[in-house]
Amino acid sequence: MKTKDFQKLATKTLSELQKEVQKLQQELVDLRMDKQLNKEKNVRRYKTKRQDLAKIKTLITQKTVIQEG
């Protein structure tokens, strides 16, 4: 995820971020299946998707802490 994309995510609401998390989790499942079936040649994509998911989850946590505090 590029810096510009990450900055765009920071402006989204919690519900939009939750949808992004669900979308990324489904992509990870698909990538895992493709990797097991030897369809996916670019195995680095799996790692980058996991990192993107972690970034979004961090944003969600930050936004919930800000709202509560």
C-alpha positions in Angstrom: 0.0 0.0 0.0 1.4 3.3 -1.0 1.5 6.3 1.3 -1.2 8.1 -0.7 -3.5 5.1 -0.4 -2.8 4.9 3.4 -3.6 8.6 3.7 -6.9 8.1 1.9 -7.8 5.3 4.3 -7.2 7.6 7.2 -10.1 9.8 6.1 -12.6 6.9 5.8 -15.1 6.1 8.5 -15.0 3.0 10.7 -17.7 1.2 8.8 -15.8 1.8 5.5 -12.6 0.5 7.1 -14.4 -2.6 8.4 -15.5 -3.3 4.8 -11.9 -3.0 3.7 -10.9 -5.5 6.3 -13.4 -8.0 5.1 -12.3 -7.5 1.5 -8.7 -8.0 2.4 -9.4 -11.1 4.5 -11.2 -12.6 1.5 -8.3 -11.7 -0.8 -6.0 -13.4 1.7 -8.1 -16.6 1.6 -8.0 -16.6 -2.2 -4.3 -16.0 -2.3 -3.7 -18.8 0.2 -5.8 -21.2 -2.0 -3.9 -20.1 -5.1 -0.6 -20.6 -3.4 -1.5 -24.1 -2.3 -2.7 -25.0 -5.8 0.5 -23.5 -7.3 -1.5 -21.0 -9.3 0.1 -17.9 -7.7 3.6 -17.1 -8.9 4.0 -13.9 -6.9 4.1 -15.2 -3.3 5.1 -11.7 -2.1 1.6 -10.5 -2.6 0.4 -12.5 0.4 2.9 -10.8 2.7 1.9 -7.3 1.4 -1.8 -8.0 1.8 -1.2 -9.1 5.4 0.7 -5.9 6.0 -2.1 -3.8 4.5 -4.6 -5.6 6.7 -2.5 -4.8 9.8 -2.3 -1.1 8.8 -6.1 -0.9 8.4 -6.7 -2.7 11.7 -4.3 -0.2 13.4 -6.3 2.7 11.9 -9.5 1.2 13.3 -8.0 0.8 16.7 -6.7 4.4 16.7 -10.1 5.8 15.6 -12.0 3.8 18.3 -9.6 5.1 21.0 -10.0 8.7 19.8 -13.8 8.3 19.9 -13.9 6.8 23.4 -11.4 9.3 24.9 
